[in-house]
Amino acid sequence: MRWIKTTEFLRELEKSRTALYGILVFLLILLIIVIQQLFTKPTLVNITHSKPKQYAELVPIKSAEKLFLLNLYTAEFLKTNILSPFYTDKFEPQPPTQTNLNSSPLPPTPPKFYKVQIKYIGMIQNSEGFKKAFFLVNSNLVTATAGMNFLSNIVTLDFNPKQAILACPDKTNVIMFNKEFVLEIPIK
């Protein structure tokens, strides 16, 4: 069925003068392109020789050596009066300090503390008796249960709706509900 439609299309195309003129113009343009290609010279391709030139001819080494030679008697070098152009006196070491071997040892430094701001903001308890306390530690919300570390060395011992009891490395602290408290904890 398709073949019949194709043959009918070609017969109609044969009868059409515009299609015939279009095909003739296309063939004429194709003929002009082919003739033009026949009479033009092909482009030359440079092929390197099997024996290359000497390196001195390729790279001007003699003129490049002038860049690396340092003329020691230039005006800039005479101003500095130094052996190396890379020397600077900007970074000079400090003179050594006088030490006395018989001096007494330094007293031990006092222990350093870091401050933690804690605010006890409440607790919840479920029907099974499980309790959870809420603290603001340096403006971060922290939840804790009894006996849990909520900072590296602060342990929650017990809490109720009015207060929380915290154990620090050096002492035990009682924090009242909704009151800010600052703990000083020694750094080990």
N, C-alpha and C positions, 0 to 999 in steps of 0.2 A: 504494500500500500504506500509506503514511503517513497519507493523508487518511482512510482507513477507521479507523485506530487513533485518530485525533484525534476523529472523529465519535463513536466508541464511548465515548471518555473524557468528552465533553460530555454524552452521554445519561446516563452514570452520575452525572455531577455534578448533572444536573437532578433525579435521583431522591434525592439526598442532602439531608437537611434541614439539617445543620450547614453545608454549603457555602452553601445558600440564606440562612440566617441571617447568615452571615459577610459575604455580599455586601450584604445589607440594612443591616447595621451600618456597613459602609464607606461606602455611599451616604449614610446619615444623617449621618455625621461630615463628609463632603464638603459636604453641603448646609448644615450649621451653619457651616462655615468661610466659604462663599461669602456667606451672609447676614450674617455678622459683618463681612466686608469691605465690604459694600454700605452699612452704616449707620455706619461709623466715619469720622471726619473725616480727610482726607488731611493729612499733615504739611506744615507750612509751610517753604518754602525761601526763605532770605534772598538776595535778588538785590541786588547793589550798585547804587547810583544811577549814572547816567551823569555827573552833576556831583558829584564828591567834595567833602567838606568841606575847609575850609582846613587847612593843615598845623598851624597853631597849635592848632586844635581836636583834632587827632589826637595830637600830641606836645606835652606841656606844656613848651615851650621856656623860658618865663620861670622856671620852677622849676629847670630844668636849668642855666641860666646861673649860678646860685648855686654850683654845684659847681665851675665852672671859674674863678671870680673868686677871686683871692688877697687876702685882707684883710691888708695889710702891717702893721697895727698890732695883731696878735694877740700874745699873751704868748710863744708859741713863737718868733715872728720877733724879738721884742725881745731874747730870750736870746742869739741867735746873733750879732747885730750885723753881719750880712753882707748883701750885695746879692742873692745867689741862694740859694734853698733847696737847690740841688744842689751847693754848694761843700763840700769836705771838706779837712781839713788832714792826713789820714792819709797821703796819697801826695805828699810834697813832694820835689822834686828835690834831689839832693845839690849842695852848693856846688861850683863849678868848682875843679879842682885847679890849683895853680901849676905852670906849665911853664917850663923854662929852655931857650931855643933853643940855647944854647952847650953843652949837655950832650953827653957822648959817646954814640954809638949803643950800644944794648944788644948784648952779645955774642951770637953765634948760638946758638940752642938746640941742645943735643946731639941727635944723631939718636935717634929713638925706636925701640925694638925691641918686637916681640911674640914671646912664647915659644910654641914648638910642642913638644909632648912626642911623641917618635917611638920606636917599638919595632919592631925587625925580627923578624918571627915565622916566617919561612921562605920557601921557594920551591918551585916545581914546574917540571918540564921534560918535554915530551912527546917522542915518538919521533922527531920531525922536528927537534928541537933548540930549539924555541920555549920560552923561559923566562918565568916570571911570578913576581914577588916580592909578598909580603904584608907590610903594615905596619899597626900600630895608631897612628893619628895622633889624639891627644887622645881616645882610647878609641873611635875610629871605624875600621873595617876599610877599608883602601885597597889596591887591587891596582895593580901597575905593571909595565911592561916596561922593558927597557934603553933609555935615551934619552927617556923619557916624563916629562912634568911631572905630579907627583901633588899638588902644591900650586901656588899661583900662581907661585912663583919657586924651587921646589926641583925639581931634575932628578935622576932615577935614572941614574947613569952605568953601573954594573955591580954585579952581585951574584953570590954563590955561597953554598953552604950555611953558611959560617962568618960572612960579613960582607956588608954592602951599602955601596956608595960613592955618596954623594949630593953634588951640586954646589949650593951656595947662592950668592947674589949676591956674597958677600964671601970665601968660602973653600970648600974641599972637605972633607967630613966622612966618616969611616969609622964605621959603626955595626955593632957586633958582634951576633951572633945572640942573641935573647932577652934583651937588655940595654936598659934604658930610657935614652934620650938626649934631652937638652933642647937645642933649637936656638934661638938668638936671631937673629931675622931683622929687618933694618932696614926700617922703614916709609918708603916714598918720599914 
